[in-house]
Amino acid sequence: MTPEGLAQLVAWRHELHQAPEISGEEVKTAAQVAEWLASFGPDEIVTGLGGAGLAAVFQGLEEGPTLGIRCELDGLPIPEETNLSYRSQVPGKGHLCGHDGHMAMVLGVAQFLSQNRPQRGQVVLIFQPAEETGEGAIAYRAAPRFAEIAPDMVLSLHNLPGLALGEVLLPRAAANCASRGARIRLWGKTSHAAAPQDGVSPAAALAQLMTELSSLGRGGELTEEFTLATVTHAKLGERTFGIAPGVAELWVTLRTATDASMMGMVTEMADRVARACAQSGLRHKITYHDVFEACRNSPEAVDVLIKSCEVGEVPLTLTDRPQAFSEDFGQFGKSAQAAMFWLGAGERHPQLHNPDYDFPDALIPIGTGIFTRAIQDLLG
């Protein structure tokens, strides 16, 4: 990568940083990325994949496999609190997970491919919407045109604060935990606060479930047995002194290392909610939101990344522990060999989703290099 090429990518990253769009709203981001991609002369740019998603296709000189390189388009509904000259210009929203940097790296791959077409097969650069809600990868893969460009192997990364700048942490198998948000609604019957006995209050059941559901998973070491249940929100009745409550709501996030463990937690939670409501004479309903399946790396894709890091002399550590946070990248592994790795953002760097987080520009050539060496290894 030339200094001029890197400067261009950094400038584009800063432009993206100033105009974040949250999950499901990435229309302007996608249009801007498509314009930049077009300058590199891909054979095709496919749009409308799962919403605002798009892909750039670079064909090789001979027949061969399809390699996908994936990044995300969306920002977060979190106000940015920095003094950066390129800070977010959108109130209440920020690129505080580094997806702007991930896009810059994949644009760097397009920059490379404009001068270095693969010998065989094709490269598909995947710009996916709505990763933060867990809906994007599912919708992207379900788009009718995805079947035409579906990769045989797909690679991705996520920057990781807490890991030394530029170092790679690569999971051999389990990469991310499964997670889902459970919204539990309870219905009883309101009454005058002077005669609560004439109503059916969900207060006791709510208090019981806040304790019981938290005990479903206590966290701890990130092994295959890891489970965690976190109460994130609770509401009882209305803000008034004259009415005994008739409704309540409880939000709980379930997190597990495996999909099988998740199904076990879901079943156990439903049983406990049903019992508590039966004891109090309540009706109830459980809905699930931000559903992420566990993400696992395939050995073939892991081997490609190991070789790329070794050739590029990038510090690499293999791990058998998944990250506790979730990622919808695992959806691509349902139809392709897939692997995600973590690229260190610095041991003391602000954490992901912190209001003062900013993606380190020094990672752009490192991440781009890992991807381009993988392309050369696999496709020539």
C-alpha positions as CSV (number, residue, x, y, z in Angstrom):
1,M,0.0,0.0,0.0
2,T,1.5,3.4,-1.0
3,P,1.5,6.3,1.3
4,E,-1.0,8.1,-1.0
5,G,-3.3,5.0,-1.0
6,L,-3.2,4.9,2.8
7,A,-3.9,8.6,3.1
8,Q,-7.0,8.2,0.8
9,L,-8.3,5.3,3.0
10,V,-7.8,7.3,6.2
11,A,-9.6,10.3,4.7
12,W,-12.5,8.1,3.7
13,R,-12.6,6.6,7.2
14,H,-12.8,10.0,8.8
15,E,-15.6,11.0,6.4
16,L,-17.6,7.8,7.3
17,H,-16.9,8.6,11.0
18,Q,-18.6,12.0,10.7
19,A,-21.8,10.6,9.2
20,P,-22.8,7.4,11.1
21,E,-26.1,5.6,10.3
22,I,-27.5,3.0,12.7
23,S,-28.8,-0.4,11.8
24,G,-31.4,-0.4,9.1
25,E,-30.7,3.2,8.1
26,E,-27.4,2.9,6.2
27,V,-28.6,4.2,2.8
28,K,-26.3,7.2,2.5
29,T,-23.3,5.2,3.8
30,A,-23.9,2.5,1.2
31,A,-24.3,5.0,-1.6
32,Q,-21.0,6.7,-0.6
33,V,-19.2,3.3,-0.4
34,A,-20.6,2.3,-3.8
35,E,-19.2,5.5,-5.3
36,W,-15.7,4.9,-3.9
37,L,-15.8,1.2,-4.9
38,A,-16.7,2.2,-8.5
39,S,-13.4,4.2,-8.7
40,F,-11.6,0.9,-8.4
41,G,-13.3,-0.7,-11.5
42,P,-14.9,-3.9,-10.1
43,D,-16.7,-6.1,-12.6
44,E,-19.9,-5.6,-10.8
45,I,-21.4,-3.7,-7.8
46,V,-24.5,-5.5,-6.4
47,T,-26.8,-3.3,-4.2
48,G,-30.0,-3.9,-2.2
49,L,-28.6,-6.9,-0.3
50,G,-30.6,-7.3,2.9
51,G,-31.5,-3.6,2.9
52,A,-28.7,-1.2,2.2
53,G,-26.1,-4.0,1.8
54,L,-23.9,-4.1,-1.2
55,A,-21.0,-6.2,-2.7
56,A,-18.2,-5.5,-5.2
57,V,-17.2,-8.4,-7.4
58,F,-13.6,-8.6,-8.8
59,Q,-13.2,-11.5,-11.2
60,G,-10.0,-13.5,-11.7
61,L,-8.5,-14.6,-15.0
62,E,-9.5,-18.2,-14.7
63,E,-12.3,-20.3,-13.1
64,G,-12.0,-20.9,-9.4
65,P,-13.5,-20.5,-5.9
66,T,-15.1,-17.3,-4.6
67,L,-13.6,-15.6,-1.6
68,G,-15.6,-13.2,0.4
69,I,-14.2,-10.4,2.6
70,R,-16.9,-8.9,4.9
71,C,-17.3,-5.7,6.8
72,E,-20.2,-3.8,8.4
73,L,-22.0,-0.5,7.5
74,D,-23.8,0.5,10.7
75,G,-22.9,2.8,13.6
76,L,-24.5,3.0,17.1
77,P,-27.2,5.0,18.8
78,I,-24.7,6.4,21.2
79,P,-23.5,10.0,21.4
80,E,-19.8,10.5,20.7
81,E,-17.8,12.3,23.3
82,T,-14.5,13.2,21.7
83,N,-12.8,16.3,20.5
84,L,-11.7,14.8,17.2
85,S,-11.8,17.1,14.2
86,Y,-13.8,14.4,12.4
87,R,-16.1,13.6,15.2
88,S,-19.7,12.5,14.5
89,Q,-21.9,15.3,13.1
90,V,-25.1,13.3,13.8
91,P,-26.6,13.9,17.2
92,G,-27.0,10.8,19.3
93,K,-25.1,8.5,16.9
94,G,-21.5,7.5,16.5
95,H,-19.2,5.0,14.9
96,L,-18.2,3.7,18.3
97,C,-17.5,0.1,17.3
98,G,-15.1,0.7,14.5
99,H,-17.2,-0.3,11.6
100,D,-15.9,2.8,9.8
101,G,-12.4,1.4,10.1
102,H,-13.5,-2.0,8.9
103,M,-15.1,-0.5,5.8
104,A,-11.8,1.4,5.2
105,M,-9.8,-1.8,5.3
106,V,-12.2,-3.6,2.8
107,L,-12.0,-0.5,0.6
108,G,-8.2,-1.0,0.8
109,V,-8.7,-4.5,-0.5
110,A,-10.6,-3.0,-3.5
111,Q,-7.8,-0.5,-4.0
112,F,-5.4,-3.5,-4.1
113,L,-7.6,-5.5,-6.5
114,S,-7.8,-2.6,-8.9
115,Q,-4.1,-3.3,-9.7
116,N,-3.9,-7.0,-8.8
117,R,-6.7,-9.1,-10.1
118,P,-6.7,-12.7,-8.8
119,Q,-5.3,-15.4,-11.1
120,R,-8.4,-17.6,-10.6
121,G,-11.9,-17.4,-9.1
122,Q,-13.3,-14.2,-7.8
123,V,-13.3,-11.9,-4.8
124,V,-16.6,-10.6,-3.4
125,L,-16.3,-7.6,-1.0
126,I,-19.2,-7.7,1.4
127,F,-20.6,-4.6,3.0
128,Q,-23.3,-5.8,5.4
129,P,-25.9,-3.7,7.1
130,A,-27.4,-4.1,10.6
131,E,-24.7,-6.1,12.4
132,E,-25.5,-4.5,15.7
133,T,-29.1,-5.9,15.8
134,G,-28.2,-9.3,14.5
135,E,-30.6,-8.9,11.6
136,G,-28.1,-7.8,8.9
137,A,-26.3,-11.1,7.9
138,I,-29.6,-13.1,7.9
139,A,-31.2,-10.5,5.5
140,Y,-28.1,-10.2,3.4
141,R,-27.9,-13.9,2.8
142,A,-31.6,-14.2,2.1
143,A,-31.5,-11.6,-0.7
144,P,-32.2,-13.2,-4.1
145,R,-29.0,-11.9,-5.7
146,F,-26.7,-13.2,-2.9
147,A,-26.9,-16.7,-4.4
148,E,-25.2,-15.4,-7.5
149,I,-22.1,-14.2,-5.6
150,A,-22.2,-16.5,-2.6
151,P,-18.6,-17.2,-1.4
152,D,-17.0,-20.6,-0.9
153,M,-14.9,-19.0,1.9
154,V,-15.5,-15.7,3.7
155,L,-13.2,-13.9,6.1
156,S,-13.8,-11.0,8.5
157,L,-12.3,-9.2,11.4
158,H,-13.2,-7.0,14.3
159,N,-10.9,-4.6,16.1
160,L,-10.4,-5.4,19.8
161,P,-9.4,-2.9,22.5
162,G,-7.4,-4.6,25.3
163,L,-5.3,-6.5,22.8
164,A,-1.9,-4.9,21.8
165,L,-2.1,-2.7,18.8
166,G,-1.8,-4.6,15.5
167,E,-1.7,-8.1,17.1
168,V,-4.1,-10.8,15.9
169,L,-6.1,-13.1,18.2
170,L,-7.5,-16.0,16.1
171,P,-10.1,-18.5,17.4
172,R,-9.5,-22.0,16.3
173,A,-13.3,-22.8,16.5
174,A,-15.6,-20.9,18.9
175,A,-15.4,-17.2,18.0
176,N,-18.4,-15.5,19.6
177,C,-21.1,-16.3,22.0
178,A,-24.8,-16.7,21.1
179,S,-27.1,-14.1,22.7
180,R,-30.6,-12.9,22.6
181,G,-32.8,-10.4,24.4
182,A,-35.9,-11.7,26.1
183,R,-38.8,-9.2,26.6
184,I,-41.2,-10.6,29.2
185,R,-44.5,-8.9,29.6
186,L,-46.8,-9.7,32.6
187,W,-50.5,-8.7,32.8
188,G,-52.7,-8.7,35.9
189,K,-55.4,-6.2,36.9
190,T,-55.2,-2.7,38.2
191,S,-57.0,-1.5,41.3
192,H,-57.2,1.5,43.5
193,A,-54.0,1.8,45.7
194,A,-56.3,1.8,48.7
195,A,-57.7,-1.6,47.7
196,P,-54.9,-3.6,46.1
197,Q,-56.6,-6.8,47.1
198,D,-59.2,-6.1,44.4
199,G,-56.6,-6.3,41.6
200,V,-54.0,-8.7,40.5
201,S,-50.5,-7.2,40.9
202,P,-47.5,-8.5,39.0
203,A,-45.1,-7.0,41.6
204,A,-44.3,-10.2,43.4
205,A,-43.8,-12.2,40.2
206,L,-41.5,-9.4,38.8
207,A,-39.4,-9.4,41.9
208,Q,-39.2,-13.2,41.9
209,L,-38.2,-13.4,38.2
210,M,-35.5,-10.7,38.5
211,T,-33.7,-12.9,41.0
212,E,-34.6,-16.3,39.4
213,L,-33.7,-15.5,35.9
214,S,-30.4,-13.9,36.9
215,S,-29.5,-17.3,38.3
216,L,-29.9,-19.0,35.0
217,G,-26.3,-18.1,34.1
218,R,-23.6,-16.7,36.3
219,G,-20.9,-16.1,33.6
220,G,-17.4,-17.0,34.6
221,E,-14.7,-18.7,32.5
222,L,-15.4,-18.7,28.7
223,T,-15.5,-22.4,28.2
224,E,-18.1,-24.4,26.2
225,E,-20.3,-24.4,29.4
226,F,-20.4,-20.6,29.7
227,T,-23.8,-19.1,30.3
228,L,-24.9,-15.7,31.5
229,A,-28.3,-14.0,32.2
230,T,-28.3,-10.3,32.7
231,V,-31.4,-8.3,33.7
232,T,-31.2,-5.1,31.7
233,H,-34.5,-3.4,32.3
234,A,-37.7,-3.6,34.5
235,K,-40.9,-1.7,34.7
236,L,-43.8,-2.0,37.1
237,G,-47.1,-0.2,36.6
238,E,-47.3,3.6,36.0
239,R,-45.8,6.5,37.8
240,T,-48.7,7.2,40.2
241,F,-49.5,6.7,43.8
242,G,-53.2,6.1,43.3
243,I,-53.1,2.9,41.2
244,A,-52.0,-0.6,42.2
245,P,-50.1,-2.0,39.2
246,G,-51.6,-4.3,36.6
247,V,-48.8,-4.7,34.2
248,A,-45.0,-5.2,34.4
249,E,-42.2,-5.8,31.9
250,L,-38.8,-7.4,32.4
251,W,-35.9,-7.4,29.9
252,V,-33.2,-10.1,30.2
253,T,-30.2,-10.8,27.9
254,L,-29.2,-14.4,27.6
255,R,-25.6,-15.3,26.5
256,T,-24.1,-18.7,26.0
257,A,-21.0,-20.2,24.3
258,T,-23.1,-22.7,22.2
259,D,-26.4,-22.7,20.5
260,A,-27.4,-25.8,22.3
261,S,-26.9,-24.1,25.7
262,M,-28.9,-21.2,24.5
263,M,-31.9,-23.4,23.7
264,G,-31.6,-24.9,27.1
265,M,-31.7,-21.5,28.8
266,V,-34.6,-20.4,26.7
267,T,-36.6,-23.5,27.7
268,E,-35.7,-23.1,31.4
269,M,-36.6,-19.3,31.4
270,A,-40.0,-20.0,29.8
271,D,-40.8,-22.6,32.4
272,R,-39.9,-20.3,35.3
273,V,-41.9,-17.4,33.9
274,A,-44.9,-19.7,33.4
275,R,-44.7,-21.0,37.0
276,A,-44.3,-17.5,38.5
277,C,-47.3,-16.2,36.5
278,A,-49.5,-19.2,37.4
279,Q,-48.8,-18.6,41.1
280,S,-49.8,-15.0,40.9
281,G,-52.7,-15.4,38.4
282,L,-51.0,-13.5,35.6
283,R,-51.0,-13.7,31.9
284,H,-47.6,-13.4,30.1
285,K,-45.8,-13.2,26.8
286,I,-42.2,-13.6,25.9
287,T,-40.7,-12.1,22.7
288,Y,-37.1,-12.3,21.5
289,H,-35.0,-9.5,20.0
290,D,-31.4,-9.0,18.8
291,V,-31.0,-12.7,18.3
292,F,-27.4,-13.8,17.5
293,E,-26.4,-17.4,17.0
294,A,-22.9,-18.6,18.1
295,C,-20.1,-17.8,15.7
296,R,-17.6,-20.6,14.9
297,N,-14.6,-20.6,12.7
298,S,-13.9,-23.4,10.1
299,P,-10.4,-25.0,10.2
300,E,-9.8,-24.4,6.5
301,A,-10.4,-20.6,6.8
302,V,-8.4,-20.5,10.0
303,D,-5.4,-22.0,8.1
304,V,-5.6,-19.3,5.5
305,L,-5.5,-16.6,8.1
306,I,-2.6,-18.3,9.9
307,K,-0.6,-18.4,6.8
308,S,-1.4,-14.7,5.9
309,C,-0.3,-13.5,9.3
310,E,2.9,-15.6,9.2
311,V,3.9,-14.3,5.7
312,G,3.2,-10.7,6.8
313,E,5.0,-11.2,10.1
314,V,1.9,-10.1,12.0
315,P,2.0,-11.2,15.7
316,L,-0.6,-14.0,16.1
317,T,-2.1,-15.9,19.0
318,L,-4.5,-18.8,18.6
319,T,-7.2,-19.2,21.1
320,D,-9.9,-21.8,22.1
321,R,-12.0,-19.2,24.0
322,P,-14.8,-17.2,22.3
323,Q,-15.5,-13.6,22.9
324,A,-18.4,-12.9,25.2
325,F,-19.9,-10.4,22.9
326,S,-21.9,-11.5,19.9
327,E,-21.5,-11.2,16.1
328,D,-23.8,-12.1,13.2
329,F,-20.9,-13.1,11.0
330,G,-21.6,-16.7,12.0
331,Q,-24.5,-16.7,9.5
332,F,-22.0,-16.8,6.6
333,G,-20.6,-20.0,8.0
334,K,-23.8,-21.8,7.2
335,S,-23.0,-21.8,3.5
336,A,-19.2,-21.3,3.4
337,Q,-16.0,-21.9,5.2
338,A,-15.7,-18.9,7.4
339,A,-13.4,-17.3,10.0
340,M,-13.2,-14.1,11.9
341,F,-10.2,-12.8,13.8
342,W,-9.6,-10.0,16.3
343,L,-7.2,-7.2,15.5
344,G,-5.7,-5.4,18.5
345,A,-6.7,-1.8,18.9
346,G,-4.4,-1.2,21.9
347,E,-4.2,-2.5,25.4
348,R,-5.4,0.8,26.9
349,H,-7.7,1.9,24.1
350,P,-11.3,2.9,25.0
351,Q,-13.6,-0.1,24.8
352,L,-16.1,-0.8,22.0
353,H,-19.3,1.2,22.4
354,N,-17.6,3.6,24.8
355,P,-18.6,7.3,24.0
356,D,-14.9,8.2,23.6
357,Y,-13.9,5.2,21.4
358,D,-12.3,5.8,18.0
359,F,-10.9,3.3,15.5
360,P,-7.1,3.4,15.3
361,D,-6.1,4.4,11.7
362,A,-2.8,2.5,12.2
363,L,-4.8,-0.8,11.8
364,I,-5.9,0.0,8.2
365,P,-2.8,-1.3,6.4
366,I,-2.5,-4.2,8.8
367,G,-6.0,-5.5,8.3
368,T,-5.9,-4.8,4.6
369,G,-2.6,-6.7,4.3
370,I,-4.0,-9.8,6.0
371,F,-6.9,-9.9,3.6
372,T,-4.9,-9.3,0.5
373,R,-2.3,-11.9,1.4
374,A,-5.2,-14.4,1.9
375,I,-6.5,-13.6,-1.5
376,Q,-3.1,-14.1,-3.1
377,D,-2.7,-17.4,-1.2
378,L,-6.1,-18.8,-2.1
379,L,-6.6,-17.4,-5.6
380,G,-3.1,-16.6,-6.8
